[in-house]
Amino acid sequence: MHPVVAFLLNALALYAVIGAIVAVAFATFGVTWVQPAPVSLGARILLLPGATALWPYVLVRWIRIR
């Protein structure tokens, strides 16, 4: 495999792993801090894919609210 391709795939995998960790933590604890309304389990599950993909934005918003 070409080194550039390997680097890009590793970077994508790292982005996805960090995103999954941030998304689960956000859906479990942080969503009620960012939005002060009650959030159901179904809504938390629906937030997971978006929070995984947009984890840098989610993390910045979560840190600013604290």
CHARMM-style PDB file with segment names, atoms N, HN, CA, C and O in Angstrom:
ATOM      1  N   MET     1       0.850  -1.170   0.000  1.00  0.00      PROA
ATOM      2  CA  MET     1       0.000   0.000   0.000  1.00  0.00      PROA
ATOM      3  C   MET     1       0.902   1.243   0.000  1.00  0.00      PROA
ATOM      4  O   MET     1       1.950   1.282   0.646  1.00  0.00      PROA
ATOM      5  N   HSD     2       0.463   2.221  -0.730  1.00  0.00      PROA
ATOM      6  HN  HSD     2      -0.387   2.189  -1.254  1.00  0.00      PROA
ATOM      7  CA  HSD     2       1.220   3.466  -0.824  1.00  0.00      PROA
ATOM      8  C   HSD     2       1.228   4.164   0.541  1.00  0.00      PROA
ATOM      9  O   HSD     2       0.207   4.161   1.228  1.00  0.00      PROA
ATOM     10  N   PRO     3       2.348   4.760   0.948  1.00  0.00      PROA
ATOM     11  CA  PRO     3       2.424   5.389   2.269  1.00  0.00      PROA
ATOM     12  C   PRO     3       1.418   6.526   2.478  1.00  0.00      PROA
ATOM     13  O   PRO     3       0.931   6.723   3.591  1.00  0.00      PROA
ATOM     14  N   VAL     4       1.111   7.263   1.431  1.00  0.00      PROA
ATOM     15  HN  VAL     4       1.508   7.103   0.527  1.00  0.00      PROA
ATOM     16  CA  VAL     4       0.141   8.355   1.565  1.00  0.00      PROA
ATOM     17  C   VAL     4      -1.249   7.790   1.836  1.00  0.00      PROA
ATOM     18  O   VAL     4      -1.987   8.319   2.667  1.00  0.00      PROA
ATOM     19  N   VAL     5      -1.599   6.732   1.145  1.00  0.00      PROA
ATOM     20  HN  VAL     5      -0.999   6.303   0.470  1.00  0.00      PROA
ATOM     21  CA  VAL     5      -2.902   6.095   1.350  1.00  0.00      PROA
ATOM     22  C   VAL     5      -2.986   5.521   2.761  1.00  0.00      PROA
ATOM     23  O   VAL     5      -4.008   5.662   3.432  1.00  0.00      PROA
ATOM     24  N   ALA     6      -1.920   4.878   3.206  1.00  0.00      PROA
ATOM     25  HN  ALA     6      -1.090   4.763   2.661  1.00  0.00      PROA
ATOM     26  CA  ALA     6      -1.901   4.325   4.558  1.00  0.00      PROA
ATOM     27  C   ALA     6      -2.050   5.426   5.601  1.00  0.00      PROA
ATOM     28  O   ALA     6      -2.773   5.265   6.584  1.00  0.00      PROA
ATOM     29  N   PHE     7      -1.362   6.547   5.384  1.00  0.00      PROA
ATOM     30  HN  PHE     7      -0.774   6.678   4.585  1.00  0.00      PROA
ATOM     31  CA  PHE     7      -1.476   7.661   6.314  1.00  0.00      PROA
ATOM     32  C   PHE     7      -2.903   8.204   6.350  1.00  0.00      PROA
ATOM     33  O   PHE     7      -3.438   8.463   7.428  1.00  0.00      PROA
ATOM     34  N   LEU     8      -3.524   8.378   5.185  1.00  0.00      PROA
ATOM     35  HN  LEU     8      -3.090   8.167   4.309  1.00  0.00      PROA
ATOM     36  CA  LEU     8      -4.885   8.901   5.136  1.00  0.00      PROA
ATOM     37  C   LEU     8      -5.890   7.948   5.792  1.00  0.00      PROA
ATOM     38  O   LEU     8      -6.803   8.391   6.489  1.00  0.00      PROA
ATOM     39  N   LEU     9      -5.724   6.670   5.574  1.00  0.00      PROA
ATOM     40  HN  LEU     9      -4.982   6.311   5.008  1.00  0.00      PROA
ATOM     41  CA  LEU     9      -6.624   5.703   6.205  1.00  0.00      PROA
ATOM     42  C   LEU     9      -6.441   5.678   7.716  1.00  0.00      PROA
ATOM     43  O   LEU     9      -7.418   5.574   8.458  1.00  0.00      PROA
ATOM     44  N   ASN    10      -5.209   5.772   8.171  1.00  0.00      PROA
ATOM     45  HN  ASN    10      -4.415   5.856   7.568  1.00  0.00      PROA
ATOM     46  CA  ASN    10      -4.963   5.818   9.613  1.00  0.00      PROA
ATOM     47  C   ASN    10      -5.529   7.097  10.229  1.00  0.00      PROA
ATOM     48  O   ASN    10      -6.076   7.067  11.331  1.00  0.00      PROA
ATOM     49  N   ALA    11      -5.399   8.214   9.522  1.00  0.00      PROA
ATOM     50  HN  ALA    11      -4.954   8.238   8.627  1.00  0.00      PROA
ATOM     51  CA  ALA    11      -5.951   9.473  10.013  1.00  0.00      PROA
ATOM     52  C   ALA    11      -7.475   9.396  10.076  1.00  0.00      PROA
ATOM     53  O   ALA    11      -8.076   9.875  11.037  1.00  0.00      PROA
ATOM     54  N   LEU    12      -8.102   8.803   9.073  1.00  0.00      PROA
ATOM     55  HN  LEU    12      -7.614   8.414   8.292  1.00  0.00      PROA
ATOM     56  CA  LEU    12      -9.551   8.640   9.066  1.00  0.00      PROA
ATOM     57  C   LEU    12     -10.009   7.725  10.205  1.00  0.00      PROA
ATOM     58  O   LEU    12     -11.017   7.996  10.857  1.00  0.00      PROA
ATOM     59  N   ALA    13      -9.269   6.652  10.436  1.00  0.00      PROA
ATOM     60  HN  ALA    13      -8.451   6.432   9.905  1.00  0.00      PROA
ATOM     61  CA  ALA    13      -9.617   5.745  11.530  1.00  0.00      PROA
ATOM     62  C   ALA    13      -9.482   6.441  12.883  1.00  0.00      PROA
ATOM     63  O   ALA    13     -10.326   6.259  13.760  1.00  0.00      PROA
ATOM     64  N   LEU    14      -8.434   7.229  13.056  1.00  0.00      PROA
ATOM     65  HN  LEU    14      -7.748   7.377  12.343  1.00  0.00      PROA
ATOM     66  CA  LEU    14      -8.245   7.962  14.302  1.00  0.00      PROA
ATOM     67  C   LEU    14      -9.367   8.983  14.505  1.00  0.00      PROA
ATOM     68  O   LEU    14      -9.879   9.131  15.614  1.00  0.00      PROA
ATOM     69  N   TYR    15      -9.744   9.679  13.445  1.00  0.00      PROA
ATOM     70  HN  TYR    15      -9.327   9.559  12.544  1.00  0.00      PROA
ATOM     71  CA  TYR    15     -10.843  10.645  13.501  1.00  0.00      PROA
ATOM     72  C   TYR    15     -12.140   9.944  13.917  1.00  0.00      PROA
ATOM     73  O   TYR    15     -12.893  10.468  14.737  1.00  0.00      PROA
ATOM     74  N   ALA    16     -12.396   8.775  13.360  1.00  0.00      PROA
ATOM     75  HN  ALA    16     -11.784   8.349  12.694  1.00  0.00      PROA
ATOM     76  CA  ALA    16     -13.621   8.038  13.675  1.00  0.00      PROA
ATOM     77  C   ALA    16     -13.621   7.539  15.119  1.00  0.00      PROA
ATOM     78  O   ALA    16     -14.654   7.578  15.787  1.00  0.00      PROA
ATOM     79  N   VAL    17     -12.486   7.076  15.599  1.00  0.00      PROA
ATOM     80  HN  VAL    17     -11.646   7.044  15.056  1.00  0.00      PROA
ATOM     81  CA  VAL    17     -12.416   6.570  16.979  1.00  0.00      PROA
ATOM     82  C   VAL    17     -12.610   7.712  17.972  1.00  0.00      PROA
ATOM     83  O   VAL    17     -13.378   7.586  18.926  1.00  0.00      PROA
ATOM     84  N   ILE    18     -11.918   8.819  17.750  1.00  0.00      PROA
ATOM     85  HN  ILE    18     -11.294   8.922  16.976  1.00  0.00      PROA
ATOM     86  CA  ILE    18     -12.091   9.974  18.633  1.00  0.00      PROA
ATOM     87  C   ILE    18     -13.530  10.464  18.560  1.00  0.00      PROA
ATOM     88  O   ILE    18     -14.121  10.813  19.582  1.00  0.00      PROA
ATOM     89  N   GLY    19     -14.095  10.492  17.360  1.00  0.00      PROA
ATOM     90  HN  GLY    19     -13.615  10.209  16.530  1.00  0.00      PROA
ATOM     91  CA  GLY    19     -15.475  10.917  17.197  1.00  0.00      PROA
ATOM     92  C   GLY    19     -16.456  10.036  17.945  1.00  0.00      PROA
ATOM     93  O   GLY    19     -17.403  10.533  18.556  1.00  0.00      PROA
ATOM     94  N   ALA    20     -16.236   8.734  17.902  1.00  0.00      PROA
ATOM     95  HN  ALA    20     -15.467   8.330  17.406  1.00  0.00      PROA
ATOM     96  CA  ALA    20     -17.132   7.811  18.610  1.00  0.00      PROA
ATOM     97  C   ALA    20     -17.050   8.013  20.124  1.00  0.00      PROA
ATOM     98  O   ALA    20     -18.068   7.972  20.815  1.00  0.00      PROA
ATOM     99  N   ILE    21     -15.850   8.229  20.629  1.00  0.00      PROA
ATOM    100  HN  ILE    21     -15.023   8.262  20.068  1.00  0.00      PROA
ATOM    101  CA  ILE    21     -15.686   8.445  22.067  1.00  0.00      PROA
ATOM    102  C   ILE    21     -16.361   9.742  22.494  1.00  0.00      PROA
ATOM    103  O   ILE    21     -17.082   9.770  23.491  1.00  0.00      PROA
ATOM    104  N   VAL    22     -16.130  10.812  21.744  1.00  0.00      PROA
ATOM    105  HN  VAL    22     -15.544  10.789  20.934  1.00  0.00      PROA
ATOM    106  CA  VAL    22     -16.741  12.101  22.073  1.00  0.00      PROA
ATOM    107  C   VAL    22     -18.259  12.012  21.943  1.00  0.00      PROA
ATOM    108  O   VAL    22     -18.982  12.555  22.778  1.00  0.00      PROA
ATOM    109  N   ALA    23     -18.747  11.338  20.914  1.00  0.00      PROA
ATOM    110  HN  ALA    23     -18.160  10.897  20.235  1.00  0.00      PROA
ATOM    111  CA  ALA    23     -20.195  11.244  20.696  1.00  0.00      PROA
ATOM    112  C   ALA    23     -20.891  10.490  21.821  1.00  0.00      PROA
ATOM    113  O   ALA    23     -21.951  10.909  22.285  1.00  0.00      PROA
ATOM    114  N   VAL    24     -20.311   9.393  22.258  1.00  0.00      PROA
ATOM    115  HN  VAL    24     -19.449   9.052  21.881  1.00  0.00      PROA
ATOM    116  CA  VAL    24     -20.937   8.632  23.347  1.00  0.00      PROA
ATOM    117  C   VAL    24     -20.921   9.450  24.637  1.00  0.00      PROA
ATOM    118  O   VAL    24     -21.911   9.475  25.367  1.00  0.00      PROA
ATOM    119  N   ALA    25     -19.809  10.114  24.917  1.00  0.00      PROA
ATOM    120  HN  ALA    25     -19.004  10.094  24.323  1.00  0.00      PROA
ATOM    121  CA  ALA    25     -19.742  10.951  26.118  1.00  0.00      PROA
ATOM    122  C   ALA    25     -20.727  12.109  26.024  1.00  0.00      PROA
ATOM    123  O   ALA    25     -21.389  12.445  27.005  1.00  0.00      PROA
ATOM    124  N   PHE    26     -20.824  12.716  24.854  1.00  0.00      PROA
ATOM    125  HN  PHE    26     -20.286  12.443  24.056  1.00  0.00      PROA
ATOM    126  CA  PHE    26     -21.752  13.838  24.673  1.00  0.00      PROA
ATOM    127  C   PHE    26     -23.199  13.386  24.801  1.00  0.00      PROA
ATOM    128  O   PHE    26     -24.000  14.044  25.465  1.00  0.00      PROA
ATOM    129  N   ALA    27     -23.536  12.278  24.176  1.00  0.00      PROA
ATOM    130  HN  ALA    27     -22.885  11.743  23.637  1.00  0.00      PROA
ATOM    131  CA  ALA    27     -24.919  11.798  24.247  1.00  0.00      PROA
ATOM    132  C   ALA    27     -25.288  11.357  25.663  1.00  0.00      PROA
ATOM    133  O   ALA    27     -26.451  11.436  26.059  1.00  0.00      PROA
ATOM    134  N   THR    28     -24.303  10.896  26.418  1.00  0.00      PROA
ATOM    135  HN  THR    28     -23.359  10.831  26.096  1.00  0.00      PROA
ATOM    136  CA  THR    28     -24.574  10.439  27.774  1.00  0.00      PROA
ATOM    137  C   THR    28     -24.667  11.600  28.757  1.00  0.00      PROA
ATOM    138  O   THR    28     -25.602  11.670  29.555  1.00  0.00      PROA
ATOM    139  N   PHE    29     -23.695  12.511  28.698  1.00  0.00      PROA
ATOM    140  HN  PHE    29     -22.936  12.454  28.050  1.00  0.00      PROA
ATOM    141  CA  PHE    29     -23.621  13.568  29.708  1.00  0.00      PROA
ATOM    142  C   PHE    29     -23.846  14.982  29.169  1.00  0.00      PROA
ATOM    143  O   PHE    29     -24.528  15.779  29.813  1.00  0.00      PROA
ATOM    144  N   GLY    30     -23.295  15.303  28.017  1.00  0.00      PROA
ATOM    145  HN  GLY    30     -22.741  14.655  27.494  1.00  0.00      PROA
ATOM    146  CA  GLY    30     -23.193  16.682  27.593  1.00  0.00      PROA
ATOM    147  C   GLY    30     -24.398  17.288  26.924  1.00  0.00      PROA
ATOM    148  O   GLY    30     -24.535  18.511  26.903  1.00  0.00      PROA
ATOM    149  N   VAL    31     -25.273  16.478  26.378  1.00  0.00      PROA
ATOM    150  HN  VAL    31     -25.162  15.484  26.395  1.00  0.00      PROA
ATOM    151  CA  VAL    31     -26.385  17.039  25.610  1.00  0.00      PROA
ATOM    152  C   VAL    31     -27.312  17.882  26.487  1.00  0.00      PROA
ATOM    153  O   VAL    31     -27.893  18.854  26.005  1.00  0.00      PROA
ATOM    154  N   THR    32     -27.457  17.534  27.738  1.00  0.00      PROA
ATOM    155  HN  THR    32     -26.985  16.745  28.130  1.00  0.00      PROA
ATOM    156  CA  THR    32     -28.318  18.325  28.616  1.00  0.00      PROA
ATOM    157  C   THR    32     -27.646  19.620  29.050  1.00  0.00      PROA
ATOM    158  O   THR    32     -28.331  20.537  29.502  1.00  0.00      PROA
ATOM    159  N   TRP    33     -26.329  19.721  28.928  1.00  0.00      PROA
ATOM    160  HN  TRP    33     -25.773  18.975  28.561  1.00  0.00      PROA
ATOM    161  CA  TRP    33     -25.647  20.985  29.224  1.00  0.00      PROA
ATOM    162  C   TRP    33     -25.772  21.947  28.060  1.00  0.00      PROA
ATOM    163  O   TRP    33     -25.972  23.145  28.264  1.00  0.00      PROA
ATOM    164  N   VAL    34     -25.658  21.441  26.842  1.00  0.00      PROA
ATOM    165  HN  VAL    34     -25.496  20.469  26.676  1.00  0.00      PROA
ATOM    166  CA  VAL    34     -25.743  22.293  25.663  1.00  0.00      PROA
ATOM    167  C   VAL    34     -27.179  22.730  25.420  1.00  0.00      PROA
ATOM    168  O   VAL    34     -27.434  23.879  25.059  1.00  0.00      PROA
ATOM    169  N   GLN    35     -28.110  21.813  25.619  1.00  0.00      PROA
ATOM    170  HN  GLN    35     -27.903  20.880  25.913  1.00  0.00      PROA
ATOM    171  CA  GLN    35     -29.530  22.110  25.452  1.00  0.00      PROA
ATOM    172  C   GLN    35     -30.226  21.797  26.774  1.00  0.00      PROA
ATOM    173  O   GLN    35     -30.380  20.625  27.119  1.00  0.00      PROA
ATOM    174  N   PRO    36     -30.646  22.805  27.514  1.00  0.00      PROA
ATOM    175  CA  PRO    36     -31.186  22.564  28.856  1.00  0.00      PROA
ATOM    176  C   PRO    36     -32.628  22.040  28.866  1.00  0.00      PROA
ATOM    177  O   PRO    36     -33.425  22.447  29.712  1.00  0.00      PROA
ATOM    178  N   ALA    37     -32.959  21.166  27.960  1.00  0.00      PROA
ATOM    179  HN  ALA    37     -32.312  20.835  27.273  1.00  0.00      PROA
ATOM    180  CA  ALA    37     -34.283  20.547  27.940  1.00  0.00      PROA
ATOM    181  C   ALA    37     -34.106  19.038  28.122  1.00  0.00      PROA
ATOM    182  O   ALA    37     -33.046  18.499  27.802  1.00  0.00      PROA
ATOM    183  N   PRO    38     -35.116  18.366  28.625  1.00  0.00      PROA
ATOM    184  CA  PRO    38     -34.994  16.919  28.765  1.00  0.00      PROA
ATOM    185  C   PRO    38     -34.842  16.242  27.400  1.00  0.00      PROA
ATOM    186  O   PRO    38     -35.506  16.613  26.432  1.00  0.00      PROA
ATOM    187  N   VAL    39     -33.968  15.256  27.340  1.00  0.00      PROA
ATOM    188  HN  VAL    39     -33.428  14.954  28.126  1.00  0.00      PROA
ATOM    189  CA  VAL    39     -33.686  14.555  26.085  1.00  0.00      PROA
ATOM    190  C   VAL    39     -33.948  13.071  26.304  1.00  0.00      PROA
ATOM    191  O   VAL    39     -33.423  12.473  27.244  1.00  0.00      PROA
ATOM    192  N   SER    40     -34.758  12.482  25.437  1.00  0.00      PROA
ATOM    193  HN  SER    40     -35.184  12.968  24.674  1.00  0.00      PROA
ATOM    194  CA  SER    40     -35.105  11.066  25.579  1.00  0.00      PROA
ATOM    195  C   SER    40     -33.979  10.178  25.068  1.00  0.00      PROA
ATOM    196  O   SER    40     -33.039  10.651  24.430  1.00  0.00      PROA
ATOM    197  N   LEU    41     -34.086   8.904  25.353  1.00  0.00      PROA
ATOM    198  HN  LEU    41     -34.850   8.519  25.871  1.00  0.00      PROA
ATOM    199  CA  LEU    41     -33.089   7.936  24.901  1.00  0.00      PROA
ATOM    200  C   LEU    41     -33.060   7.867  23.375  1.00  0.00      PROA
ATOM    201  O   LEU    41     -31.988   7.768  22.778  1.00  0.00      PROA
ATOM    202  N   GLY    42     -34.224   7.918  22.749  1.00  0.00      PROA
ATOM    203  HN  GLY    42     -35.095   7.998  23.234  1.00  0.00      PROA
ATOM    204  CA  GLY    42     -34.272   7.883  21.289  1.00  0.00      PROA
ATOM    205  C   GLY    42     -33.583   9.078  20.657  1.00  0.00      PROA
ATOM    206  O   GLY    42     -32.899   8.937  19.644  1.00  0.00      PROA
ATOM    207  N   ALA    43     -33.757  10.252  21.245  1.00  0.00      PROA
ATOM    208  HN  ALA    43     -34.313  10.366  22.068  1.00  0.00      PROA
ATOM    209  CA  ALA    43     -33.086  11.438  20.724  1.00  0.00      PROA
ATOM    210  C   ALA    43     -31.580  11.335  20.908  1.00  0.00      PROA
ATOM    211  O   ALA    43     -30.817  11.768  20.044  1.00  0.00      PROA
ATOM    212  N   ARG    44     -31.148  10.768  22.019  1.00  0.00      PROA
ATOM    213  HN  ARG    44     -31.767  10.417  22.721  1.00  0.00      PROA
ATOM    214  CA  ARG    44     -29.711  10.589  22.248  1.00  0.00      PROA
ATOM    215  C   ARG    44     -29.116   9.630  21.217  1.00  0.00      PROA
ATOM    216  O   ARG    44     -28.004   9.850  20.737  1.00  0.00      PROA
ATOM    217  N   ILE    45     -29.838   8.584  20.880  1.00  0.00      PROA
ATOM    218  HN  ILE    45     -30.742   8.406  21.270  1.00  0.00      PROA
ATOM    219  CA  ILE    45     -29.362   7.637  19.867  1.00  0.00      PROA
ATOM    220  C   ILE    45     -29.286   8.308  18.506  1.00  0.00      PROA
ATOM    221  O   ILE    45     -28.349   8.063  17.747  1.00  0.00      PROA
ATOM    222  N   LEU    46     -30.255   9.148  18.190  1.00  0.00      PROA
ATOM    223  HN  LEU    46     -31.017   9.347  18.806  1.00  0.00      PROA
ATOM    224  CA  LEU    46     -30.232   9.858  16.918  1.00  0.00      PROA
ATOM    225  C   LEU    46     -29.112  10.895  16.852  1.00  0.00      PROA
ATOM    226  O   LEU    46     -28.666  11.242  15.758  1.00  0.00      PROA
ATOM    227  N   LEU    47     -28.658  11.387  17.977  1.00  0.00      PROA
ATOM    228  HN  LEU    47     -29.021  11.106  18.865  1.00  0.00      PROA
ATOM    229  CA  LEU    47     -27.561  12.351  18.002  1.00  0.00      PROA
ATOM    230  C   LEU    47     -26.196  11.710  17.748  1.00  0.00      PROA
ATOM    231  O   LEU    47     -25.265  12.397  17.329  1.00  0.00      PROA
ATOM    232  N   LEU    48     -26.065  10.433  17.989  1.00  0.00      PROA
ATOM    233  HN  LEU    48     -26.821   9.874  18.329  1.00  0.00      PROA
ATOM    234  CA  LEU    48     -24.757   9.772  17.898  1.00  0.00      PROA
ATOM    235  C   LEU    48     -24.073   9.894  16.528  1.00  0.00      PROA
ATOM    236  O   LEU    48     -22.898  10.260  16.495  1.00  0.00      PROA
ATOM    237  N   PRO    49     -24.730   9.613  15.407  1.00  0.00      PROA
ATOM    238  CA  PRO    49     -24.009   9.715  14.128  1.00  0.00      PROA
ATOM    239  C   PRO    49     -23.542  11.130  13.809  1.00  0.00      PROA
ATOM    240  O   PRO    49     -22.423  11.326  13.333  1.00  0.00      PROA
ATOM    241  N   GLY    50     -24.380  12.097  14.066  1.00  0.00      PROA
ATOM    242  HN  GLY    50     -25.288  11.939  14.453  1.00  0.00      PROA
ATOM    243  CA  GLY    50     -23.994  13.479  13.794  1.00  0.00      PROA
ATOM    244  C   GLY    50     -22.878  13.949  14.705  1.00  0.00      PROA
ATOM    245  O   GLY    50     -21.956  14.634  14.264  1.00  0.00      PROA
ATOM    246  N   ALA    51     -22.958  13.583  15.973  1.00  0.00      PROA
ATOM    247  HN  ALA    51     -23.707  13.026  16.332  1.00  0.00      PROA
ATOM    248  CA  ALA    51     -21.903  13.966  16.907  1.00  0.00      PROA
ATOM    249  C   ALA    51     -20.592  13.259  16.587  1.00  0.00      PROA
ATOM    250  O   ALA    51     -19.518  13.807  16.833  1.00  0.00      PROA
ATOM    251  N   THR    52     -20.668  12.061  16.050  1.00  0.00      PROA
ATOM    252  HN  THR    52     -21.541  11.615  15.850  1.00  0.00      PROA
ATOM    253  CA  THR    52     -19.448  11.352  15.645  1.00  0.00      PROA
ATOM    254  C   THR    52     -18.790  12.048  14.466  1.00  0.00      PROA
ATOM    255  O   THR    52     -17.571  12.218  14.443  1.00  0.00      PROA
ATOM    256  N   ALA    53     -19.581  12.445  13.501  1.00  0.00      PROA
ATOM    257  HN  ALA    53     -20.571  12.306  13.520  1.00  0.00      PROA
ATOM    258  CA  ALA    53     -19.023  13.080  12.308  1.00  0.00      PROA
ATOM    259  C   ALA    53     -18.525  14.495  12.593  1.00  0.00      PROA
ATOM    260  O   ALA    53     -17.521  14.927  12.028  1.00  0.00      PROA
ATOM    261  N   LEU    54     -19.217  15.206  13.459  1.00  0.00      PROA
ATOM    262  HN  LEU    54     -20.032  14.854  13.919  1.00  0.00      PROA
ATOM    263  CA  LEU    54     -18.885  16.606  13.732  1.00  0.00      PROA
ATOM    264  C   LEU    54     -18.272  16.779  15.115  1.00  0.00      PROA
ATOM    265  O   LEU    54     -18.526  17.789  15.773  1.00  0.00      PROA
ATOM    266  N   TRP    55     -17.479  15.828  15.568  1.00  0.00      PROA
ATOM    267  HN  TRP    55     -17.273  15.008  15.034  1.00  0.00      PROA
ATOM    268  CA  TRP    55     -16.985  15.855  16.933  1.00  0.00      PROA
ATOM    269  C   TRP    55     -16.148  17.079  17.281  1.00  0.00      PROA
ATOM    270  O   TRP    55     -16.210  17.509  18.433  1.00  0.00      PROA
ATOM    271  N   PRO    56     -15.366  17.677  16.377  1.00  0.00      PROA
ATOM    272  CA  PRO    56     -14.634  18.887  16.808  1.00  0.00      PROA
ATOM    273  C   PRO    56     -15.590  20.026  17.191  1.00  0.00      PROA
ATOM    274  O   PRO    56     -15.372  20.712  18.190  1.00  0.00      PROA
ATOM    275  N   TYR    57     -16.635  20.220  16.404  1.00  0.00      PROA
ATOM    276  HN  TYR    57     -16.812  19.662  15.593  1.00  0.00      PROA
ATOM    277  CA  TYR    57     -17.628  21.259  16.701  1.00  0.00      PROA
ATOM    278  C   TYR    57     -18.368  20.943  17.993  1.00  0.00      PROA
ATOM    279  O   TYR    57     -18.579  21.830  18.820  1.00  0.00      PROA
ATOM    280  N   VAL    58     -18.761  19.692  18.172  1.00  0.00      PROA
ATOM    281  HN  VAL    58     -18.589  18.971  17.500  1.00  0.00      PROA
ATOM    282  CA  VAL    58     -19.487  19.280  19.377  1.00  0.00      PROA
ATOM    283  C   VAL    58     -18.615  19.501  20.606  1.00  0.00      PROA
ATOM    284  O   VAL    58     -19.098  19.986  21.629  1.00  0.00      PROA
ATOM    285  N   LEU    59     -17.353  19.155  20.515  1.00  0.00      PROA
ATOM    286  HN  LEU    59     -16.961  18.761  19.684  1.00  0.00      PROA
ATOM    287  CA  LEU    59     -16.441  19.299  21.646  1.00  0.00      PROA
ATOM    288  C   LEU    59     -16.224  20.771  22.001  1.00  0.00      PROA
ATOM    289  O   LEU    59     -16.189  21.123  23.180  1.00  0.00      PROA
ATOM    290  N   VAL    60     -16.080  21.618  21.006  1.00  0.00      PROA
ATOM    291  HN  VAL    60     -16.108  21.331  20.048  1.00  0.00      PROA
ATOM    292  CA  VAL    60     -15.903  23.047  21.270  1.00  0.00      PROA
ATOM    293  C   VAL    60     -17.142  23.621  21.935  1.00  0.00      PROA
ATOM    294  O   VAL    60     -17.029  24.371  22.904  1.00  0.00      PROA
ATOM    295  N   ARG    61     -18.319  23.284  21.434  1.00  0.00      PROA
ATOM    296  HN  ARG    61     -18.411  22.675  20.646  1.00  0.00      PROA
ATOM    297  CA  ARG    61     -19.563  23.777  22.049  1.00  0.00      PROA
ATOM    298  C   ARG    61     -19.700  23.279  23.487  1.00  0.00      PROA
ATOM    299  O   ARG    61     -20.115  24.024  24.374  1.00  0.00      PROA
ATOM    300  N   TRP    62     -19.352  22.028  23.703  1.00  0.00      PROA
ATOM    301  HN  TRP    62     -19.015  21.422  22.982  1.00  0.00      PROA
ATOM    302  CA  TRP    62     -19.472  21.438  25.030  1.00  0.00      PROA
ATOM    303  C   TRP    62     -18.508  22.098  26.006  1.00  0.00      PROA
ATOM    304  O   TRP    62     -18.874  22.346  27.155  1.00  0.00      PROA
ATOM    305  N   ILE    63     -17.299  22.383  25.578  1.00  0.00      PROA
ATOM    306  HN  ILE    63     -17.001  22.181  24.645  1.00  0.00      PROA
ATOM    307  CA  ILE    63     -16.313  23.018  26.453  1.00  0.00      PROA
ATOM    308  C   ILE    63     -16.711  24.464  26.755  1.00  0.00      PROA
ATOM    309  O   ILE    63     -16.540  24.925  27.883  1.00  0.00      PROA
ATOM    310  N   ARG    64     -17.235  25.177  25.768  1.00  0.00      PROA
ATOM    311  HN  ARG    64     -17.374  24.802  24.852  1.00  0.00      PROA
ATOM    312  CA  ARG    64     -17.648  26.577  25.982  1.00  0.00      PROA
ATOM    313  C   ARG    64     -18.797  26.682  26.981  1.00  0.00      PROA
ATOM    314  O   ARG    64     -18.855  27.637  27.756  1.00  0.00      PROA
ATOM    315  N   ILE    65     -19.699  25.727  26.974  1.00  0.00      PROA
ATOM    316  HN  ILE    65     -19.653  24.951  26.345  1.00  0.00      PROA
ATOM    317  CA  ILE    65     -20.857  25.758  27.876  1.00  0.00      PROA
ATOM    318  C   ILE    65     -20.423  25.545  29.324  1.00  0.00      PROA
ATOM    319  O   ILE    65     -20.987  26.152  30.235  1.00  0.00      PROA
ATOM    320  N   ARG    66     -19.441  24.700  29.538  1.00  0.00      PROA
ATOM    321  HN  ARG    66     -18.983  24.207  28.798  1.00  0.00      PROA
ATOM    322  CA  ARG    66     -18.979  24.411  30.892  1.00  0.00      PROA
ATOM    323  C   ARG    66     -18.452  25.679  31.516  1.00  0.00      PROA
ATOM    324  OT1 ARG    66     -18.009  25.664  32.664  1.00  0.00      PROA
TER     325      ARG     66
END
